[in-house]
Amino acid sequence: MKKLNCNVCVIGCGPAGFAAAMRSYDFDNHVCIIEGNNIGGVGVADGALSSKTMWELSKDFSIANKIDRGYRASNISVNYEKVLDNIFAAVREKEYQIRSQIETFSKTEGSSKSLTLLEGWGSFSSQKRF
């Protein structure tokens, strides 16, 4: 494996890890982000984003089913697989946005700072080594 020289190593690319990496990048550091699961953390894949997307879709269904507004839509049904497809699409889009931002700030020749994403697991062996 190629040796990576960086000033700051962030383990995890969830909201806090991504923010820490970007802030460190702002201070002209070579930053390495190590992510073992999903870019964006659990909040994107299994938390806030996916549950809010589900809430929005269920709210749309609820509004379409109301009968107290002077109109009635009939034969409204739910295709749960398509609902899940919409949720997964929202998660993939957010992961893509984060990955694109990281790639935008990847090392460019002669730059005093860089941002590198490594997929895998990381740990610290001491205060200054990982």
N, CA, C and O atoms as a GROMACS GRO file, in nm:
protein
  520
    1MET      N    1   0.083  -0.118   0.000
    1MET     CA    2   0.000   0.000   0.000
    1MET      C    3   0.088   0.125   0.000
    1MET      O    4   0.189   0.131   0.070
    2LYS      N    5   0.049   0.221  -0.077
    2LYS     CA    6   0.122   0.347  -0.087
    2LYS      C    7   0.109   0.425   0.043
    2LYS      O    8   0.000   0.436   0.100
    3LYS      N    9   0.221   0.480   0.091
    3LYS     CA   10   0.220   0.557   0.214
    3LYS      C   11   0.154   0.693   0.187
    3LYS      O   12   0.183   0.759   0.087
    4LEU      N   13   0.067   0.731   0.277
    4LEU     CA   14  -0.005   0.856   0.265
    4LEU      C   15   0.047   0.952   0.370
    4LEU      O   16   0.049   0.920   0.489
    5ASN      N   17   0.089   1.068   0.328
    5ASN     CA   18   0.140   1.170   0.420
    5ASN      C   19   0.031   1.274   0.442
    5ASN      O   20  -0.007   1.345   0.349
    6CYS      N   21  -0.019   1.282   0.565
    6CYS     CA   22  -0.123   1.380   0.593
    6CYS      C   23  -0.100   1.444   0.729
    6CYS      O   24  -0.030   1.389   0.814
    7ASN      N   25  -0.160   1.560   0.749
    7ASN     CA   26  -0.151   1.631   0.876
    7ASN      C   27  -0.261   1.588   0.973
    7ASN      O   28  -0.242   1.585   1.094
    8VAL      N   29  -0.377   1.555   0.917
    8VAL     CA   30  -0.494   1.523   0.998
    8VAL      C   31  -0.560   1.398   0.941
    8VAL      O   32  -0.576   1.384   0.820
    9CYS      N   33  -0.597   1.307   1.031
    9CYS     CA   34  -0.671   1.188   0.991
    9CYS      C   35  -0.805   1.188   1.063
    9CYS      O   36  -0.810   1.198   1.186
   10VAL      N   37  -0.912   1.178   0.988
   10VAL     CA   38  -1.047   1.174   1.045
   10VAL      C   39  -1.102   1.034   1.021
   10VAL      O   40  -1.106   0.986   0.908
   11ILE      N   41  -1.143   0.969   1.129
   11ILE     CA   42  -1.201   0.836   1.116
   11ILE      C   43  -1.352   0.851   1.116
   11ILE      O   44  -1.412   0.889   1.217
   12GLY      N   45  -1.413   0.820   1.004
   12GLY     CA   46  -1.557   0.830   0.990
   12GLY      C   47  -1.597   0.951   0.908
   12GLY      O   48  -1.551   1.063   0.933
   13CYS      N   49  -1.682   0.929   0.810
   13CYS     CA   50  -1.726   1.037   0.722
   13CYS      C   51  -1.876   1.064   0.743
   13CYS      O   52  -1.951   1.084   0.648
   14GLY      N   53  -1.916   1.065   0.869
   14GLY     CA   54  -2.050   1.107   0.903
   14GLY      C   55  -2.055   1.259   0.906
   14GLY      O   56  -1.958   1.323   0.866
   15PRO      N   57  -2.164   1.317   0.952
   15PRO     CA   58  -2.174   1.463   0.955
   15PRO      C   59  -2.059   1.530   1.031
   15PRO      O   60  -2.004   1.630   0.984
   16ALA      N   61  -2.024   1.478   1.149
   16ALA     CA   62  -1.917   1.539   1.228
   16ALA      C   63  -1.780   1.517   1.163
   16ALA      O   64  -1.700   1.609   1.156
   17GLY      N   65  -1.755   1.395   1.116
   17GLY     CA   66  -1.626   1.367   1.052
   17GLY      C   67  -1.606   1.448   0.925
   17GLY      O   68  -1.497   1.500   0.901
   18PHE      N   69  -1.711   1.457   0.845
   18PHE     CA   70  -1.701   1.535   0.721
   18PHE      C   71  -1.677   1.682   0.752
   18PHE      O   72  -1.594   1.747   0.688
   19ALA      N   73  -1.751   1.736   0.851
   19ALA     CA   74  -1.733   1.876   0.889
   19ALA      C   75  -1.593   1.901   0.943
   19ALA      O   76  -1.530   2.002   0.911
   20ALA      N   77  -1.542   1.808   1.024
   20ALA     CA   78  -1.406   1.822   1.078
   20ALA      C   79  -1.303   1.819   0.966
   20ALA      O   80  -1.208   1.897   0.966
   21ALA      N   81  -1.322   1.729   0.871
   21ALA     CA   82  -1.228   1.718   0.759
   21ALA      C   83  -1.230   1.846   0.674
   21ALA      O   84  -1.124   1.896   0.636
   22MET      N   85  -1.348   1.897   0.646
   22MET     CA   86  -1.357   2.018   0.564
   22MET      C   87  -1.298   2.139   0.637
   22MET      O   88  -1.232   2.223   0.576
   23ARG      N   89  -1.322   2.147   0.768
   23ARG     CA   90  -1.268   2.259   0.846
   23ARG      C   91  -1.116   2.251   0.851
   23ARG      O   92  -1.048   2.352   0.840
   24SER      N   93  -1.064   2.131   0.868
   24SER     CA   94  -0.919   2.113   0.869
   24SER      C   95  -0.860   2.147   0.732
   24SER      O   96  -0.752   2.205   0.724
   25TYR      N   97  -0.931   2.111   0.627
   25TYR     CA   98  -0.888   2.145   0.491
   25TYR      C   99  -0.882   2.298   0.476
   25TYR      O  100  -0.791   2.350   0.412
   26ASP      N  101  -0.979   2.368   0.535
   26ASP     CA  102  -0.980   2.515   0.530
   26ASP      C  103  -0.854   2.576   0.590
   26ASP      O  104  -0.812   2.685   0.552
   27PHE      N  105  -0.793   2.502   0.684
   27PHE     CA  106  -0.670   2.550   0.749
   27PHE      C  107  -0.545   2.496   0.680
   27PHE      O  108  -0.440   2.483   0.742
   28ASP      N  109  -0.557   2.466   0.549
   28ASP     CA  110  -0.443   2.426   0.465
   28ASP      C  111  -0.375   2.296   0.510
   28ASP      O  112  -0.253   2.286   0.505
   29ASN      N  113  -0.452   2.199   0.553
   29ASN     CA  114  -0.396   2.070   0.592
   29ASN      C  115  -0.418   1.966   0.484
   29ASN      O  116  -0.510   1.976   0.404
   30HIS      N  117  -0.330   1.866   0.485
   30HIS     CA  118  -0.352   1.746   0.405
   30HIS      C  119  -0.435   1.655   0.495
   30HIS      O  120  -0.387   1.608   0.598
   31VAL      N  121  -0.559   1.629   0.455
   31VAL     CA  122  -0.654   1.557   0.539
   31VAL      C  123  -0.688   1.422   0.476
   31VAL      O  124  -0.711   1.412   0.356
   32CYS      N  125  -0.690   1.321   0.559
   32CYS     CA  126  -0.729   1.187   0.517
   32CYS      C  127  -0.855   1.149   0.595
   32CYS      O  128  -0.858   1.159   0.717
   33ILE      N  129  -0.959   1.105   0.523
   33ILE     CA  130  -1.081   1.056   0.586
   33ILE      C  131  -1.084   0.905   0.564
   33ILE      O  132  -1.068   0.857   0.452
   34ILE      N  133  -1.105   0.830   0.672
   34ILE     CA  134  -1.118   0.685   0.662
   34ILE      C  135  -1.262   0.649   0.695
   34ILE      O  136  -1.311   0.679   0.804
   35GLU      N  137  -1.328   0.583   0.601
   35GLU     CA  138  -1.469   0.544   0.620
   35GLU      C  139  -1.485   0.396   0.593
   35GLU      O  140  -1.443   0.347   0.488
   36GLY      N  141  -1.546   0.324   0.686
   36GLY     CA  142  -1.563   0.180   0.673
   36GLY      C  143  -1.700   0.138   0.624
   36GLY      O  144  -1.716   0.027   0.574
   37ASN      N  145  -1.798   0.223   0.638
   37ASN     CA  146  -1.934   0.186   0.597
   37ASN      C  147  -1.986   0.281   0.491
   37ASN      O  148  -1.940   0.281   0.377
   38ASN      N  149  -2.083   0.361   0.529
   38ASN     CA  150  -2.149   0.451   0.434
   38ASN      C  151  -2.098   0.594   0.446
   38ASN      O  152  -2.086   0.648   0.556
   39ILE      N  153  -2.068   0.652   0.332
   39ILE     CA  154  -2.032   0.794   0.330
   39ILE      C  155  -2.154   0.869   0.383
   39ILE      O  156  -2.267   0.842   0.341
   40GLY      N  157  -2.132   0.962   0.474
   40GLY     CA  158  -2.243   1.036   0.533
   40GLY      C  159  -2.287   0.978   0.665
   40GLY      O  160  -2.368   1.038   0.736
   41GLY      N  161  -2.234   0.862   0.698
   41GLY     CA  162  -2.265   0.800   0.827
   41GLY      C  163  -2.403   0.739   0.834
   41GLY      O  164  -2.475   0.731   0.734
   42VAL      N  165  -2.438   0.696   0.952
   42VAL     CA  166  -2.567   0.630   0.972
   42VAL      C  167  -2.682   0.728   0.954
   42VAL      O  168  -2.792   0.688   0.918
   43GLY      N  169  -2.657   0.853   0.978
   43GLY     CA  170  -2.763   0.953   0.963
   43GLY      C  171  -2.817   0.960   0.822
   43GLY      O  172  -2.934   0.991   0.801
   44VAL      N  173  -2.733   0.934   0.725
   44VAL     CA  174  -2.777   0.935   0.586
   44VAL      C  175  -2.843   0.803   0.550
   44VAL      O  176  -2.956   0.801   0.499
   45ALA      N  177  -2.775   0.692   0.576
   45ALA     CA  178  -2.823   0.562   0.530
   45ALA      C  179  -2.937   0.506   0.615
   45ALA      O  180  -3.033   0.450   0.562
   46ASP      N  181  -2.927   0.519   0.746
   46ASP     CA  182  -3.024   0.453   0.834
   46ASP      C  183  -3.085   0.548   0.936
   46ASP      O  184  -3.141   0.502   1.036
   47GLY      N  185  -3.077   0.675   0.914
   47GLY     CA  186  -3.124   0.768   1.016
   47GLY      C  187  -3.210   0.879   0.961
   47GLY      O  188  -3.315   0.855   0.900
   48ALA      N  189  -3.166   1.000   0.983
   48ALA     CA  190  -3.247   1.117   0.954
   48ALA      C  191  -3.290   1.127   0.808
   48ALA      O  192  -3.408   1.147   0.781
   49LEU      N  193  -3.198   1.113   0.715
   49LEU     CA  194  -3.234   1.132   0.574
   49LEU      C  195  -3.335   1.028   0.528
   49LEU      O  196  -3.436   1.063   0.466
   50SER      N  197  -3.309   0.903   0.557
   50SER     CA  198  -3.402   0.799   0.512
   50SER      C  199  -3.537   0.810   0.582
   50SER      O  200  -3.641   0.791   0.519
   51SER      N  201  -3.538   0.841   0.711
   51SER     CA  202  -3.667   0.852   0.781
   51SER      C  203  -3.743   0.977   0.738
   51SER      O  204  -3.866   0.973   0.729
   52LYS      N  205  -3.674   1.087   0.711
   52LYS     CA  206  -3.743   1.207   0.663
   52LYS      C  207  -3.798   1.187   0.522
   52LYS      O  208  -3.905   1.239   0.489
   53THR      N  209  -3.726   1.113   0.441
   53THR     CA  210  -3.777   1.082   0.307
   53THR      C  211  -3.903   0.997   0.318
   53THR      O  212  -4.001   1.022   0.248
   54MET      N  213  -3.901   0.897   0.406
   54MET     CA  214  -4.019   0.814   0.430
   54MET      C  215  -4.135   0.900   0.481
   54MET      O  216  -4.249   0.881   0.438
   55TRP      N  217  -4.107   0.991   0.570
   55TRP     CA  218  -4.211   1.080   0.624
   55TRP      C  219  -4.273   1.164   0.513
   55TRP      O  220  -4.395   1.177   0.505
   56GLU      N  221  -4.189   1.222   0.427
   56GLU     CA  222  -4.240   1.304   0.316
   56GLU      C  223  -4.329   1.222   0.223
   56GLU      O  224  -4.436   1.268   0.182
   57LEU      N  225  -4.286   1.101   0.191
   57LEU     CA  226  -4.366   1.016   0.102
   57LEU      C  227  -4.498   0.976   0.168
   57LEU      O  228  -4.601   0.973   0.101
   58SER      N  229  -4.496   0.947   0.298
   58SER     CA  230  -4.620   0.910   0.366
   58SER      C  231  -4.712   1.030   0.381
   58SER      O  232  -4.834   1.016   0.378
   59LYS      N  233  -4.654   1.149   0.395
   59LYS     CA  234  -4.735   1.271   0.401
   59LYS      C  235  -4.806   1.293   0.267
   59LYS      O  236  -4.923   1.330   0.264
   60ASP      N  237  -4.735   1.272   0.157
   60ASP     CA  238  -4.796   1.283   0.024
   60ASP      C  239  -4.914   1.187   0.011
   60ASP      O  240  -5.020   1.225  -0.040
   61PHE      N  241  -4.896   1.064   0.056
   61PHE     CA  242  -5.002   0.964   0.049
   61PHE      C  243  -5.122   1.006   0.134
   61PHE      O  244  -5.236   0.993   0.092
   62SER      N  245  -5.093   1.055   0.252
   62SER     CA  246  -5.200   1.098   0.343
   62SER      C  247  -5.281   1.212   0.282
   62SER      O  248  -5.404   1.212   0.290
   63ILE      N  249  -5.215   1.308   0.223
   63ILE     CA  250  -5.284   1.421   0.160
   63ILE      C  251  -5.370   1.372   0.043
   63ILE      O  252  -5.483   1.418   0.025
   64ALA      N  253  -5.316   1.281  -0.035
   64ALA     CA  254  -5.391   1.229  -0.150
   64ALA      C  255  -5.515   1.152  -0.106
   64ALA      O  256  -5.612   1.145  -0.180
   65ASN      N  257  -5.512   1.094   0.014
   65ASN     CA  258  -5.625   1.016   0.065
   65ASN      C  259  -5.731   1.099   0.138
   65ASN      O  260  -5.835   1.045   0.175
   66LYS      N  261  -5.708   1.228   0.160
   66LYS     CA  262  -5.804   1.311   0.234
   66LYS      C  263  -5.934   1.324   0.154
   66LYS      O  264  -5.932   1.337   0.031
   67ILE      N  265  -6.044   1.321   0.225
   67ILE     CA  266  -6.173   1.336   0.158
   67ILE      C  267  -6.245   1.464   0.200
   67ILE      O  268  -6.354   1.492   0.151
   68ASP      N  269  -6.184   1.541   0.289
   68ASP     CA  270  -6.251   1.661   0.340
   68ASP      C  271  -6.217   1.788   0.262
   68ASP      O  272  -6.242   1.899   0.310
   69ARG      N  273  -6.162   1.774   0.144
   69ARG     CA  274  -6.123   1.892   0.066
   69ARG      C  275  -6.211   1.914  -0.056
   69ARG      O  276  -6.182   2.000  -0.139
   70GLY      N  277  -6.316   1.838  -0.067
   70GLY     CA  278  -6.409   1.859  -0.177
   70GLY      C  279  -6.382   1.772  -0.299
   70GLY      O  280  -6.454   1.782  -0.398
   71TYR      N  281  -6.284   1.690  -0.292
   71TYR     CA  282  -6.257   1.597  -0.402
   71TYR      C  283  -6.219   1.463  -0.344
   71TYR      O  284  -6.183   1.452  -0.226
   72ARG      N  285  -6.228   1.363  -0.425
   72ARG     CA  286  -6.196   1.228  -0.379
   72ARG      C  287  -6.116   1.157  -0.487
   72ARG      O  288  -6.161   1.142  -0.601
   73ALA      N  289  -5.997   1.115  -0.451
   73ALA     CA  290  -5.916   1.033  -0.543
   73ALA      C  291  -5.945   0.888  -0.508
   73ALA      O  292  -5.954   0.852  -0.391
   74SER      N  293  -5.959   0.807  -0.608
   74SER     CA  294  -5.991   0.668  -0.579
   74SER      C  295  -5.878   0.577  -0.626
   74SER      O  296  -5.793   0.615  -0.706
   75ASN      N  297  -5.882   0.456  -0.575
   75ASN     CA  298  -5.785   0.353  -0.610
   75ASN      C  299  -5.640   0.393  -0.580
   75ASN      O  300  -5.549   0.360  -0.656
   76ILE      N  301  -5.620   0.463  -0.471
   76ILE     CA  302  -5.484   0.497  -0.430
   76ILE      C  303  -5.427   0.377  -0.356
   76ILE      O  304  -5.489   0.324  -0.264
   77SER      N  305  -5.310   0.336  -0.397
   77SER     CA  306  -5.244   0.223  -0.331
   77SER      C  307  -5.096   0.255  -0.313
   77SER      O  308  -5.045   0.352  -0.369
   78VAL      N  309  -5.031   0.174  -0.236
   78VAL     CA  310  -4.889   0.193  -0.208
   78VAL      C  311  -4.811   0.075  -0.264
   78VAL      O  312  -4.844  -0.041  -0.238
   79ASN      N  313  -4.708   0.107  -0.339
   79ASN     CA  314  -4.613   0.006  -0.384
   79ASN      C  315  -4.489   0.026  -0.297
   79ASN      O  316  -4.406   0.112  -0.324
   80TYR      N  317  -4.479  -0.056  -0.192
   80TYR     CA  318  -4.374  -0.037  -0.093
   80TYR      C  319  -4.235  -0.048  -0.154
   80TYR      O  320  -4.143   0.021  -0.110
   81GLU      N  321  -4.217  -0.132  -0.254
   81GLU     CA  322  -4.085  -0.144  -0.319
   81GLU      C  323  -4.046  -0.014  -0.388
   81GLU      O  324  -3.929   0.024  -0.386
   82LYS      N  325  -4.144   0.055  -0.449
   82LYS     CA  326  -4.113   0.184  -0.513
   82LYS      C  327  -4.085   0.291  -0.408
   82LYS      O  328  -4.003   0.379  -0.430
   83VAL      N  329  -4.154   0.283  -0.294
   83VAL     CA  330  -4.126   0.375  -0.184
   83VAL      C  331  -3.981   0.356  -0.139
   83VAL      O  332  -3.907   0.453  -0.122
   84LEU      N  333  -3.942   0.230  -0.119
   84LEU     CA  334  -3.804   0.202  -0.079
   84LEU      C  335  -3.704   0.248  -0.185
   84LEU      O  336  -3.597   0.299  -0.152
   85ASP      N  337  -3.740   0.231  -0.312
   85ASP     CA  338  -3.652   0.278  -0.420
   85ASP      C  339  -3.630   0.429  -0.409
   85ASP      O  340  -3.518   0.477  -0.429
   86ASN      N  341  -3.735   0.504  -0.377
   86ASN     CA  342  -3.723   0.650  -0.360
   86ASN      C  343  -3.635   0.684  -0.241
   86ASN      O  344  -3.554   0.776  -0.248
   87ILE      N  345  -3.649   0.609  -0.134
   87ILE     CA  346  -3.567   0.635  -0.015
   87ILE      C  347  -3.421   0.606  -0.047
   87ILE      O  348  -3.333   0.686  -0.014
   88PHE      N  349  -3.394   0.491  -0.110
   88PHE     CA  350  -3.256   0.456  -0.145
   88PHE      C  351  -3.197   0.554  -0.245
   88PHE      O  352  -3.077   0.582  -0.241
   89ALA      N  353  -3.279   0.606  -0.335
   89ALA     CA  354  -3.231   0.706  -0.431
   89ALA      C  355  -3.188   0.834  -0.359
   89ALA      O  356  -3.086   0.894  -0.394
   90ALA      N  357  -3.264   0.875  -0.258
   90ALA     CA  358  -3.227   0.995  -0.181
   90ALA      C  359  -3.096   0.972  -0.107
   90ALA      O  360  -3.012   1.062  -0.100
   91VAL      N  361  -3.078   0.853  -0.050
   91VAL     CA  362  -2.955   0.820   0.021
   91VAL      C  363  -2.837   0.820  -0.076
   91VAL      O  364  -2.732   0.877  -0.046
   92ARG      N  365  -2.853   0.755  -0.190
   92ARG     CA  366  -2.744   0.750  -0.290
   92ARG      C  367  -2.708   0.890  -0.339
   92ARG      O  368  -2.590   0.920  -0.361
   93GLU      N  369  -2.808   0.975  -0.357
   93GLU     CA  370  -2.782   1.112  -0.404
   93GLU      C  371  -2.698   1.189  -0.302
   93GLU      O  372  -2.604   1.259  -0.339
   94LYS      N  373  -2.732   1.177  -0.173
   94LYS     CA  374  -2.656   1.246  -0.069
   94LYS      C  375  -2.515   1.192  -0.060
   94LYS      O  376  -2.420   1.270  -0.047
   95GLU      N  377  -2.499   1.060  -0.067
   95GLU     CA  378  -2.365   1.000  -0.066
   95GLU      C  379  -2.284   1.050  -0.186
   95GLU      O  380  -2.165   1.080  -0.172
   96TYR      N  381  -2.348   1.059  -0.302
   96TYR     CA  382  -2.281   1.108  -0.422
   96TYR      C  383  -2.236   1.254  -0.403
   96TYR      O  384  -2.126   1.291  -0.443
   97GLN      N  385  -2.323   1.336  -0.343
   97GLN     CA  386  -2.288   1.477  -0.320
   97GLN      C  387  -2.165   1.489  -0.230
   97GLN      O  388  -2.076   1.569  -0.258
   98ILE      N  389  -2.161   1.411  -0.123
   98ILE     CA  390  -2.047   1.416  -0.031
   98ILE      C  391  -1.920   1.366  -0.101
   98ILE      O  392  -1.815   1.429  -0.091
   99ARG      N  393  -1.931   1.253  -0.171
   99ARG     CA  394  -1.816   1.198  -0.244
   99ARG      C  395  -1.765   1.297  -0.349
   99ARG      O  396  -1.644   1.313  -0.365
  100SER      N  397  -1.856   1.363  -0.419
  100SER     CA  398  -1.816   1.462  -0.521
  100SER      C  399  -1.742   1.579  -0.458
  100SER      O  400  -1.644   1.629  -0.514
  101GLN      N  401  -1.789   1.622  -0.342
  101GLN     CA  402  -1.721   1.732  -0.275
  101GLN      C  403  -1.581   1.692  -0.232
  101GLN      O  404  -1.487   1.770  -0.244
  102ILE      N  405  -1.566   1.571  -0.183
  102ILE     CA  406  -1.433   1.522  -0.144
  102ILE      C  407  -1.343   1.514  -0.266
  102ILE      O  408  -1.227   1.556  -0.260
  103GLU      N  409  -1.394   1.461  -0.376
  103GLU     CA  410  -1.313   1.450  -0.498
  103GLU      C  411  -1.274   1.587  -0.552
  103GLU      O  412  -1.165   1.604  -0.608
  104THR      N  413  -1.363   1.685  -0.536
  104THR     CA  414  -1.332   1.821  -0.581
  104THR      C  415  -1.210   1.876  -0.509
  104THR      O  416  -1.130   1.948  -0.568
  105PHE      N  417  -1.196   1.842  -0.381
  105PHE     CA  418  -1.086   1.895  -0.301
  105PHE      C  419  -0.969   1.798  -0.288
  105PHE      O  420  -0.882   1.816  -0.204
  106SER      N  421  -0.968   1.695  -0.372
  106SER     CA  422  -0.855   1.602  -0.372
  106SER      C  423  -0.727   1.676  -0.408
  106SER      O  424  -0.730   1.788  -0.460
  107LYS      N  425  -0.617   1.613  -0.378
  107LYS     CA  426  -0.487   1.677  -0.399
  107LYS      C  427  -0.466   1.717  -0.544
  107LYS      O  428  -0.482   1.637  -0.637
  108THR      N  429  -0.430   1.841  -0.561
  108THR     CA  430  -0.389   1.890  -0.692
  108THR      C  431  -0.241   1.925  -0.684
  108THR      O  432  -0.192   1.968  -0.580
  109GLU      N  433  -0.173   1.906  -0.792
  109GLU     CA  434  -0.028   1.927  -0.797
  109GLU      C  435   0.009   2.066  -0.746
  109GLU      O  436  -0.044   2.167  -0.792
  110GLY      N  437   0.101   2.069  -0.650
  110GLY     CA  438   0.151   2.195  -0.597
  110GLY      C  439   0.061   2.259  -0.492
  110GLY      O  440   0.092   2.368  -0.444
  111SER      N  441  -0.048   2.196  -0.456
  111SER     CA  442  -0.139   2.253  -0.358
  111SER      C  443  -0.085   2.233  -0.217
  111SER      O  444  -0.019   2.133  -0.188
  112SER      N  445  -0.114   2.329  -0.129
  112SER     CA  446  -0.068   2.319   0.009
  112SER      C  447  -0.166   2.238   0.095
  112SER      O  448  -0.142   2.219   0.214
  113LYS      N  449  -0.275   2.192   0.035
  113LYS     CA  450  -0.374   2.116   0.110
  113LYS      C  451  -0.438   2.011   0.021
  113LYS      O  452  -0.436   2.023  -0.102
  114SER      N  453  -0.495   1.909   0.083
  114SER     CA  454  -0.562   1.804   0.007
  114SER      C  455  -0.664   1.734   0.096
  114SER      O  456  -0.662   1.746   0.218
  115LEU      N  457  -0.751   1.661   0.032
  115LEU     CA  458  -0.854   1.583   0.100
  115LEU      C  459  -0.857   1.447   0.033
  115LEU      O  460  -0.882   1.437  -0.087
  116THR      N  461  -0.833   1.342   0.109
  116THR     CA  462  -0.828   1.206   0.055
  116THR      C  463  -0.925   1.117   0.131
  116THR      O  464  -0.931   1.121   0.254
  117LEU      N  465  -1.001   1.038   0.057
  117LEU     CA  466  -1.093   0.942   0.118
  117LEU      C  467  -1.038   0.802   0.099
  117LEU      O  468  -1.007   0.760  -0.012
  118LEU      N  469  -1.024   0.731   0.210
  118LEU     CA  470  -0.983   0.591   0.207
  118LEU      C  471  -1.098   0.508   0.260
  118LEU      O  472  -1.156   0.538   0.364
  119GLU      N  473  -1.132   0.403   0.186
  119GLU     CA  474  -1.239   0.316   0.231
  119GLU      C  475  -1.177   0.202   0.310
  119GLU      O  476  -1.091   0.130   0.259
  120GLY      N  477  -1.222   0.185   0.433
  120GLY     CA  478  -1.169   0.083   0.521
  120GLY      C  479  -1.188   0.125   0.665
  120GLY      O  480  -1.264   0.217   0.695
  121TRP      N  481  -1.118   0.057   0.753
  121TRP     CA  482  -1.130   0.083   0.896
  121TRP      C  483  -1.000   0.140   0.948
  121TRP      O  484  -0.892   0.099   0.905
  122GLY      N  485  -1.009   0.232   1.039
  122GLY     CA  486  -0.890   0.293   1.095
  122GLY      C  487  -0.894   0.297   1.245
  122GLY      O  488  -1.002   0.291   1.306
  123SER      N  489  -0.780   0.307   1.304
  123SER     CA  490  -0.769   0.324   1.450
  123SER      C  491  -0.639   0.400   1.478
  123SER      O  492  -0.550   0.407   1.393
  124PHE      N  493  -0.631   0.456   1.594
  124PHE     CA  494  -0.512   0.529   1.634
  124PHE      C  495  -0.427   0.439   1.723
  124PHE      O  496  -0.478   0.377   1.816
  125SER      N  497  -0.299   0.432   1.693
  125SER     CA  498  -0.209   0.350   1.773
  125SER      C  499  -0.147   0.432   1.886
  125SER      O  500  -0.101   0.376   1.986
  126SER      N  501  -0.144   0.563   1.871
  126SER     CA  502  -0.098   0.654   1.976
  126SER      C  503  -0.157   0.790   1.945
  126SER      O  504  -0.233   0.805   1.850
  127GLN      N  505  -0.122   0.889   2.026
  127GLN     CA  506  -0.179   1.022   2.005
  127GLN      C  507  -0.145   1.082   1.869
  127GLN      O  508  -0.223   1.160   1.814
  128LYS      N  509  -0.030   1.048   1.815
  128LYS     CA  510   0.015   1.112   1.693
  128LYS      C  511   0.033   1.016   1.576
  128LYS      O  512   0.084   1.056   1.472
  129ARG      N  513  -0.008   0.891   1.593
  129ARG     CA  514   0.009   0.794   1.486
  129ARG      C  515  -0.119   0.717   1.464
  129ARG      O  516  -0.194   0.689   1.558
  130PHE      N  517  -0.143   0.684   1.338
  130PHE     CA  518  -0.263   0.605   1.305
  130PHE      C  519  -0.227   0.497   1.207
  130PHE      O  520  -0.313   0.420   1.166
   0.00000   0.00000   0.00000
